[in-house]
Amino acid sequence: MNMDTLVEQKANPNIPILAAGDTVKVSTKVVEGDKERIQVFQGVVIRIRNSGAGSSFTVRRVAYGVGVERTFPLYSPLVDKVEVVRHGKVRRAKLYYLRGLSAKKARIKEKRNPREKSRGDE
């Protein structure tokens, strides 16, 4: 049985179309006790996994010299919004090679003419 046939997926209009190499700010809702707040995670998209309701994207950043990767579900209501800071110019779909690089070698060039589209426009 397929999950897509059971649950109707609704695209989150606050998540634009992403590509590997894009630098993004992901705002997520964090619940601590009875309080709810927004936490921002900024980094480079190193992977996009398109698999229906289980779609996700992984964002990597370096904090205090330690690489931190976080995977966000694409259709989760806990993802408040995603803001694209820069569109990166890369030649592959999965950027796992960034894990072995540091400092200037890990930089990604910016794309000259990026696409402007959101998931709600489809």
N, C-alpha and C positions, 0 to 999 in steps of 0.2 A: 504494500500500500504506500502510496506517495503522499508526502506531507502537503504538497501543493494542492492536491485535490480536496483535502480536508479543511484547510485554513485558507481563507482569502487574504492574500497579502496586499497591503496598501502601502505604496511608496511614501516615505517620509519626505514631505516637501522642503524640509530644512536641510536635506543632504543633497548637495550638487553632484553632478557626475564627476567621479574621481578617476585619476589615472596614477599608475606607479610613478614615483618621483615628485609628486605634488607635495608641497609643504602646506599642512592644514592645521587649523585650530579646532579641536573637537571639544565641545561643551557637553558634559554628561551630568545627569542628576545623581547626587550622592545623598543617601538617606543615613543620617546618624541619629539614632534614637527616634525622637518624634520630629526632628528638624530635617529639612531638605534644603540642599544648597547646590549650586552649579560649580563644577570643577573643570578647568580648562587644561587640555593636554595638547601641546603643540609639537609637531615633528613631521617626518617625511613618511609618506605612504610607501611601504616596501612590498605590500602584497594586497591584491584584491581577489577574493574568492567568491565567484558567482555560482551559487547553487540553490536558486529559488529562495525559500524561506530561511535557509541556513546561510545566506550570503553574509560575508563579513569583510572587513578591511583591517590591516595591521599597520600601526603607526609606530615609528621608531624615533627616539630622541636620546641625546646624551645628557645626563644630569650628574654633575659633580664627577665627571670622568668615567661614569658607569653607563653603559648602554641599557636603555629601558624600552621594551616593546610592549605595546598594548593592543589587543584585538577587540574591535567594536563590531557588534552585530548591526547589519544594515537596516533591519526592520524593527529594531528595538525602540520602545517608547522612552527608554532611559537616555538615549542620545538626543540631547536637546537641539543642537544645531552643529553644523560643520561649515567652517569658513575656510575657503582656499586662499592662502596667503601668496603662494607662488606656484606657477605651473612649471614642473621640471622637464628638462629635455633628456630623456633616457631611451635606450635602445632595447630594453628587455622588460618582460612583464613582472618578474619577481626580482627584487633588488637585495637578495640575501648576501651578496658580496660586500654590502656596506657594513656588515657585522665585523669583518676583518680589517676595516680601514678606520683611520682616525684623522682628525684635524683637517688639513687642506685636501687630502686625498678623498675624503668622504663628501666633498661638496658636489652639488649637482647644478649644472648650468640652467639658466632660466629660458623657457621657450619664448620665442619672439612674438608669435601671434597665437595666443591660447584660445581655446573654445570656451564659450560662455553659454552653459546650459544647465538646468537643474533637473532633478528626477521628476518633479511635478509637471514639467513641460512635455514629457513623452506622450 
